[in-house]
Amino acid sequence: MINKRLLIKNLLAHNDENSFYDKKRKLNIGEKEGKAKFLKHICALSNSNPKNNSYIVIGVEDEDNKIVGVDFFDDSKIQNLVNAYLQNPPMVQYENIYFPHLPKGKVVGLVTIRSIDKITSLKKNIWKYFGGSIFMRDGSISMPKVFDVEIKDVNSDIVKTIEKSAQNNIKLTLDSVINFITNEHKNLESHYQVFKEQFIVCWAGIKQKQDDKIFYSRVDIELINEQVKLFYSALDQVEITYTEDVFTIIEYVPLGLQNKYKYYPLEKVTITFQPNGMYIMDSNLIFEAPQFDKKTLHHIYNTNNALLDKLIKNISLNENEDHDLRNLPATYMICYLNGFDEAKDKLTQAKPLLKSYDKDIYELYKASIRILRKIKYS
């Protein structure tokens, strides 16, 4: 079983960027340019490694390999994005890897790419790349190529060596469980559960009981064996259940208007542990957009537009407007889900303005964008 934190350390320590490994300071697939570059690198790494895994490490400074981390990113539909744009798409998995020295909520992103041993190409145009383009790794650079011969396998042995050196051990596992409970979450209710005598899942949060269900807020869930964060949120509520073989996470998001909120189920993640040392993680979007009165939404939409216009013109907001601004990301999202198509563009326009205005409001913006991203690629 591979300890993903050790794997990242081995990649950073022993190899510069090459034909089976790339590193990035951050990943931005919310914008067309960032999405196109990400797909180009996936395509190139898949074509350059037909017989073994290749990797992208995210949250690392390019010059000195300093691990600075990125925000927790749980886009379980990233495979759908790859499938939508690539012909012969590889299997792609994005994981959030915990490093003790990083600030709370920061992780290192690890993208694992497994080729299906066929040439991968772009299906359609995106940004400045044309449909039909094929990319390969030329050293540390993803370059367009023309193929008329079979792709050679040159990296399998070195990748196997790196992965073998990242195997887990009992000490690392025990240290990680103790650290999770006694250091990382000493002020929260913490639990752990062992599955199939091999896998340990730890979770922590503020426990709340509603009717016959137990919910957690400020939730952190980690698959200890691989140092993978399965879930992290300071905003949403989560229902956690488990059996002898299965661990289930149901995430709920608060949505509403005029300070009247209700929690709606967003996504269900099921992890099934198997006796052979493997596990299967299945993610299903279960969100149904709430519908609201159109007249009320028109009023809120116009109010949001007026606030956005004030931010653009750098006009100071009064106390009531500041309060309304904190609801702007969620209410723009609700408007979009209720047929106001322009609301999504308005939300994108608001991003830099909210980021510079207030850190907490920007976090609310990212939460709304995350929901829209999940819906788009489902």
VEXDREN-2710 file (C-alpha; in Angstrom, 1 decimal):
% VEXDREN-2710
k/r/px/py/pz
1/MET/0.0/0.0/0.0
2/ILE/1.5/3.3/-1.1
3/ASN/1.9/6.1/1.4
4/LYS/1.2/9.1/-0.9
5/ARG/3.1/11.6/1.2
6/LEU/6.2/9.4/0.9
7/LEU/5.6/9.1/-2.8
8/ILE/5.5/12.9/-3.2
9/LYS/8.7/13.3/-1.2
10/ASN/10.4/10.7/-3.3
11/LEU/9.3/12.4/-6.5
12/LEU/10.6/15.8/-5.3
13/ALA/13.8/14.4/-3.8
14/HIS/15.1/12.2/-6.6
15/ASN/13.7/13.6/-9.8
16/ASP/13.3/16.9/-11.6
17/GLU/10.3/17.3/-13.8
18/ASN/10.6/14.7/-16.6
19/SER/8.5/12.4/-18.8
20/PHE/6.6/10.7/-16.0
21/TYR/6.3/13.6/-13.5
22/ASP/5.3/17.2/-13.4
23/LYS/4.9/19.8/-10.7
24/LYS/2.8/22.9/-10.4
25/ARG/2.4/25.8/-8.0
26/LYS/-1.3/25.6/-8.4
27/LEU/-4.1/24.3/-10.6
28/ASN/-6.9/26.4/-12.0
29/ILE/-9.4/24.4/-14.0
30/GLY/-12.1/27.0/-13.4
31/GLU/-10.8/29.1/-16.3
32/LYS/-10.4/28.1/-19.9
33/GLU/-6.6/28.6/-20.1
34/GLY/-5.9/26.6/-16.9
35/LYS/-8.3/23.9/-18.0
36/ALA/-6.6/23.6/-21.4
37/LYS/-3.1/23.5/-19.9
38/PHE/-4.1/20.8/-17.4
39/LEU/-5.6/18.7/-20.3
40/LYS/-2.4/19.1/-22.3
41/HIS/-0.3/17.8/-19.5
42/ILE/-2.6/14.9/-18.9
43/CYS/-2.5/14.0/-22.6
44/ALA/1.3/14.3/-22.7
45/LEU/2.0/12.3/-19.6
46/SER/-0.4/9.6/-20.7
47/ASN/1.2/9.3/-24.1
48/SER/4.7/9.2/-22.6
49/ASN/3.9/6.5/-20.1
50/PRO/1.8/3.7/-21.8
51/LYS/2.7/1.1/-19.2
52/ASN/3.1/2.9/-15.8
53/ASN/1.6/5.6/-13.7
54/SER/2.7/9.2/-14.2
55/TYR/2.1/12.0/-11.7
56/ILE/1.5/15.8/-11.3
57/VAL/2.3/17.2/-7.9
58/ILE/0.4/20.5/-7.1
59/GLY/1.4/23.0/-4.4
60/VAL/5.2/23.0/-4.9
61/GLU/7.4/26.0/-5.8
62/ASP/9.1/25.4/-9.2
63/GLU/12.6/26.7/-8.4
64/ASP/13.4/25.1/-5.0
65/ASN/10.7/22.3/-4.6
66/LYS/9.4/24.0/-1.5
67/ILE/6.1/22.5/-0.4
68/VAL/3.7/25.4/0.0
69/GLY/0.4/23.6/-0.5
70/VAL/-2.9/24.5/-2.1
71/ASP/-6.6/24.6/-0.9
72/PHE/-8.3/21.3/-0.4
73/PHE/-9.8/20.4/-3.8
74/ASP/-12.4/17.6/-3.9
75/ASP/-13.6/17.7/-7.5
76/SER/-14.5/14.0/-7.8
77/LYS/-15.7/14.7/-11.3
78/ILE/-12.3/15.5/-12.7
79/GLN/-12.4/12.2/-14.7
80/ASN/-15.6/13.5/-16.4
81/LEU/-13.6/16.6/-17.5
82/VAL/-10.9/14.4/-18.9
83/ASN/-13.4/12.2/-20.7
84/ALA/-15.2/15.2/-22.2
85/TYR/-12.1/16.6/-23.9
86/LEU/-9.7/13.7/-24.6
87/GLN/-9.9/10.8/-27.0
88/ASN/-8.7/7.6/-25.4
89/PRO/-8.6/9.3/-22.0
90/PRO/-6.4/7.8/-19.3
91/MET/-7.7/7.1/-15.8
92/VAL/-7.1/10.2/-13.7
93/GLN/-7.3/10.5/-9.9
94/TYR/-6.9/13.7/-7.8
95/GLU/-6.0/13.2/-4.2
96/ASN/-5.4/15.7/-1.3
97/ILE/-2.3/14.7/0.6
98/TYR/-1.7/15.9/4.2
99/PHE/1.6/17.4/5.2
100/PRO/2.0/18.3/8.9
101/HIS/3.8/21.6/8.4
102/LEU/1.1/23.1/6.1
103/PRO/-1.6/25.5/7.5
104/LYS/-5.0/24.0/8.3
105/GLY/-7.0/23.3/5.2
106/LYS/-3.9/23.3/3.0
107/VAL/-2.7/20.1/1.3
108/VAL/-0.6/18.9/-1.6
109/GLY/-2.5/17.8/-4.7
110/LEU/-1.5/14.6/-6.3
111/VAL/-2.8/13.7/-9.8
112/THR/-2.2/10.1/-10.8
113/ILE/-2.5/9.3/-14.5
114/ARG/-2.8/5.7/-15.8
115/SER/-2.7/5.3/-19.5
116/ILE/-5.0/2.8/-21.3
117/ASP/-2.0/2.1/-23.7
118/LYS/-3.5/4.0/-26.6
119/ILE/-2.6/7.4/-28.0
120/THR/-4.5/10.1/-26.3
121/SER/-5.5/13.3/-28.2
122/LEU/-7.8/16.3/-27.8
123/LYS/-11.3/15.7/-29.0
124/LYS/-12.1/19.3/-29.6
125/ASN/-10.7/22.8/-29.6
126/ILE/-9.9/24.4/-26.2
127/TRP/-8.2/27.7/-25.7
128/LYS/-5.3/27.8/-28.3
129/TYR/-5.1/24.0/-28.7
130/PHE/-6.9/22.4/-31.6
131/GLY/-9.0/19.2/-31.6
132/GLY/-7.0/16.3/-32.8
133/SER/-3.7/17.6/-31.2
134/ILE/-1.4/15.0/-29.6
135/PHE/1.1/15.9/-26.9
136/MET/4.2/14.1/-25.5
137/ARG/6.7/14.9/-22.8
138/ASP/9.9/16.3/-24.1
139/GLY/12.0/16.3/-20.9
140/SER/9.9/18.5/-18.6
141/ILE/7.9/20.1/-21.4
142/SER/4.6/18.9/-22.9
143/MET/5.0/19.3/-26.6
144/PRO/2.7/18.7/-29.7
145/LYS/3.9/15.6/-31.6
146/VAL/3.1/13.7/-34.7
147/PHE/3.1/9.9/-34.3
148/ASP/3.7/7.2/-36.9
149/VAL/5.3/4.6/-34.6
150/GLU/4.5/2.7/-31.5
151/ILE/5.1/4.6/-28.2
152/LYS/8.1/3.2/-26.3
153/ASP/7.9/2.3/-22.7
154/VAL/11.0/3.7/-21.0
155/ASN/9.9/4.7/-17.5
156/SER/8.3/1.6/-15.9
157/ASP/11.3/0.4/-14.0
158/ILE/12.1/3.8/-12.4
159/VAL/8.4/4.5/-11.5
160/LYS/8.1/1.0/-9.9
161/THR/11.2/1.7/-7.8
162/ILE/9.9/5.1/-6.6
163/GLU/6.5/3.6/-5.8
164/LYS/8.1/0.6/-3.9
165/SER/10.1/3.0/-1.8
166/ALA/6.9/4.8/-0.8
167/GLN/5.3/1.6/0.8
168/ASN/3.6/2.2/4.2
169/ASN/4.7/0.7/7.5
170/ILE/3.2/0.2/10.9
171/LYS/5.1/3.0/12.6
172/LEU/4.0/5.6/10.0
173/THR/0.4/4.4/10.4
174/LEU/0.3/4.5/14.2
175/ASP/2.1/7.9/14.3
176/SER/-0.4/9.3/11.9
177/VAL/-3.5/8.1/13.9
178/ILE/-2.0/9.5/17.1
179/ASN/-1.2/12.8/15.5
180/PHE/-4.7/13.1/13.9
181/ILE/-6.4/12.6/17.3
182/THR/-4.1/14.2/19.8
183/ASN/-2.5/17.0/17.9
184/GLU/-4.4/18.0/14.8
185/HIS/-7.9/17.8/16.3
186/LYS/-7.4/17.8/20.1
187/ASN/-10.4/20.2/20.5
188/LEU/-12.8/18.2/18.3
189/GLU/-14.5/14.9/18.8
190/SER/-12.4/12.4/16.9
191/HIS/-12.9/8.8/15.8
192/TYR/-11.2/6.1/13.9
193/GLN/-12.3/2.8/12.3
194/VAL/-10.3/-0.1/11.0
195/PHE/-11.5/-1.9/7.9
196/LYS/-10.4/-5.4/6.7
197/GLU/-7.6/-5.3/9.3
198/GLN/-5.6/-3.0/6.9
199/PHE/-7.3/0.3/6.4
200/ILE/-7.7/3.0/9.0
201/VAL/-10.1/6.0/8.5
202/CYS/-10.0/8.9/11.0
203/TRP/-12.5/11.7/11.2
204/ALA/-13.1/14.7/13.5
205/GLY/-15.7/17.4/13.8
206/ILE/-18.3/19.1/15.9
207/LYS/-21.0/16.5/16.5
208/GLN/-24.7/17.5/16.2
209/LYS/-27.8/15.4/16.5
210/GLN/-30.9/16.2/14.4
211/ASP/-33.8/13.8/14.7
212/ASP/-32.3/10.3/14.4
213/LYS/-29.2/11.4/12.5
214/ILE/-25.7/12.5/13.6
215/PHE/-24.1/15.3/11.7
216/TYR/-20.6/16.8/11.9
217/SER/-19.4/20.3/11.0
218/ARG/-15.8/21.6/10.7
219/VAL/-15.2/18.1/9.3
220/ASP/-11.8/16.5/8.5
221/ILE/-11.7/12.9/7.2
222/GLU/-8.5/11.1/6.4
223/LEU/-7.5/7.7/5.0
224/ILE/-4.5/7.2/7.2
225/ASN/-2.7/4.5/5.3
226/GLU/-2.2/6.6/2.2
227/GLN/-2.2/10.1/3.9
228/VAL/-5.1/11.1/1.8
229/LYS/-7.6/13.7/3.0
230/LEU/-11.0/12.4/1.9
231/PHE/-13.0/15.5/3.0
232/TYR/-12.3/18.8/4.6
233/SER/-14.7/21.7/5.2
234/ALA/-15.3/24.5/7.7
235/LEU/-18.7/25.3/6.3
236/ASP/-20.8/22.3/5.3
237/GLN/-22.5/19.6/7.4
238/VAL/-21.6/15.9/6.9
239/GLU/-23.3/12.7/7.7
240/ILE/-20.9/9.8/8.4
241/THR/-22.0/6.1/8.5
242/TYR/-20.1/2.9/8.2
243/THR/-20.4/-0.9/8.2
244/GLU/-17.8/-3.6/8.4
245/ASP/-16.8/-3.0/4.8
246/VAL/-18.1/0.4/3.8
247/PHE/-17.5/4.0/4.9
248/THR/-20.0/6.5/3.6
249/ILE/-19.9/10.3/3.5
250/ILE/-23.0/12.4/2.6
251/GLU/-22.3/16.1/2.3
252/TYR/-25.0/18.7/2.9
253/VAL/-24.8/22.4/1.8
254/PRO/-26.8/25.3/3.3
255/LEU/-28.9/27.2/0.8
256/GLY/-31.6/29.8/1.2
257/LEU/-32.8/33.3/0.8
258/GLN/-33.3/36.2/3.2
259/ASN/-31.5/34.4/6.1
260/LYS/-33.8/31.3/5.9
261/TYR/-31.5/28.4/5.2
262/LYS/-32.0/24.7/4.7
263/TYR/-29.5/21.9/4.2
264/TYR/-29.6/20.1/0.9
265/PRO/-27.7/16.8/0.2
266/LEU/-25.0/17.5/-2.3
267/GLU/-22.8/14.4/-2.8
268/LYS/-22.5/10.9/-1.5
269/VAL/-19.1/9.2/-1.4
270/THR/-18.9/5.5/-0.7
271/ILE/-15.6/3.7/0.0
272/THR/-15.8/0.0/-0.2
273/PHE/-12.8/-1.9/1.3
274/GLN/-11.9/-5.3/0.0
275/PRO/-10.1/-8.3/1.5
276/ASN/-7.3/-8.1/-1.1
277/GLY/-5.9/-4.8/0.1
278/MET/-7.8/-2.7/-2.4
279/TYR/-10.6/-0.2/-2.1
280/ILE/-13.1/1.3/-4.4
281/MET/-14.3/4.9/-4.0
282/ASP/-17.5/5.8/-5.7
283/SER/-18.9/9.4/-5.8
284/ASN/-22.5/10.3/-6.8
285/LEU/-24.0/13.8/-7.0
286/ILE/-27.4/13.7/-5.3
287/PHE/-28.1/17.4/-5.4
288/GLU/-31.4/18.7/-6.6
289/ALA/-31.5/22.5/-7.0
290/PRO/-34.1/24.2/-4.8
291/GLN/-36.6/26.3/-6.7
292/PHE/-37.6/29.7/-5.4
293/ASP/-40.1/32.4/-6.2
294/LYS/-39.0/34.2/-9.4
295/LYS/-40.1/37.7/-8.3
296/THR/-38.0/37.3/-5.1
297/LEU/-35.1/36.1/-7.2
298/HIS/-35.4/39.1/-9.6
299/HIS/-35.1/41.4/-6.7
300/ILE/-32.1/39.6/-5.2
301/TYR/-30.4/39.4/-8.6
302/ASN/-30.7/43.1/-9.2
303/THR/-29.5/43.8/-5.6
304/ASN/-26.4/41.7/-6.3
305/ASN/-25.8/43.5/-9.6
306/ALA/-25.9/46.8/-7.8
307/LEU/-23.4/45.6/-5.2
308/LEU/-21.1/44.3/-7.8
309/ASP/-21.3/47.6/-9.7
310/LYS/-20.3/49.4/-6.4
311/LEU/-17.3/47.1/-6.0
312/ILE/-16.2/47.7/-9.6
313/LYS/-16.4/51.5/-9.0
314/ASN/-14.7/51.1/-5.6
315/ILE/-17.6/52.7/-3.8
316/SER/-17.8/52.0/-0.1
317/LEU/-20.6/49.8/1.2
318/ASN/-22.8/50.5/4.2
319/GLU/-23.4/47.9/6.9
320/ASN/-26.5/46.5/5.3
321/GLU/-24.8/46.2/1.9
322/ASP/-21.8/44.5/3.5
323/HIS/-24.2/41.9/5.0
324/ASP/-25.8/41.4/1.6
325/LEU/-22.4/41.0/0.0
326/ARG/-21.8/38.0/2.2
327/ASN/-24.8/36.3/0.7
328/LEU/-23.8/37.3/-2.9
329/PRO/-22.0/34.1/-3.9
330/ALA/-24.7/31.8/-2.7
331/THR/-27.6/33.9/-4.1
332/TYR/-26.0/34.3/-7.5
333/MET/-25.6/30.5/-7.6
334/ILE/-29.3/30.0/-6.6
335/CYS/-30.3/32.5/-9.3
336/TYR/-28.2/30.5/-11.9
337/LEU/-29.8/27.2/-10.8
338/ASN/-33.2/28.8/-11.2
339/GLY/-32.7/29.9/-14.8
340/PHE/-30.8/33.2/-14.5
341/ASP/-28.0/32.1/-16.9
342/GLU/-26.1/35.4/-16.7
343/ALA/-25.7/35.0/-12.9
344/LYS/-22.8/32.6/-13.4
345/ASP/-20.9/35.1/-15.5
346/LYS/-21.6/37.7/-12.8
347/LEU/-20.2/35.4/-10.2
348/THR/-17.0/34.9/-12.3
349/GLN/-16.7/38.7/-12.6
350/ALA/-17.0/39.1/-8.9
351/LYS/-14.1/36.7/-8.1
352/PRO/-11.2/39.2/-7.9
353/LEU/-13.3/41.8/-6.2
354/LEU/-14.5/39.5/-3.5
355/LYS/-11.0/38.2/-3.0
356/SER/-9.6/41.7/-2.3
357/TYR/-12.6/42.8/-0.3
358/ASP/-12.8/40.1/2.4
359/LYS/-11.2/36.7/3.0
360/ASP/-14.3/35.1/4.5
361/ILE/-16.5/36.2/1.6
362/TYR/-14.0/34.8/-0.8
363/GLU/-14.2/31.5/1.0
364/LEU/-18.0/31.6/0.5
365/TYR/-17.4/32.3/-3.2
366/LYS/-15.1/29.3/-3.5
367/ALA/-17.8/27.1/-1.9
368/SER/-20.4/28.2/-4.4
369/ILE/-18.0/27.7/-7.4
370/ARG/-17.2/24.2/-6.1
371/ILE/-20.9/23.2/-6.1
372/LEU/-21.4/24.6/-9.7
373/ARG/-18.2/22.7/-10.8
374/LYS/-19.6/19.4/-9.4
375/ILE/-22.9/20.0/-11.1
376/LYS/-21.3/20.8/-14.5
377/TYR/-19.2/17.7/-14.8
378/SER/-21.8/15.2/-13.4
END
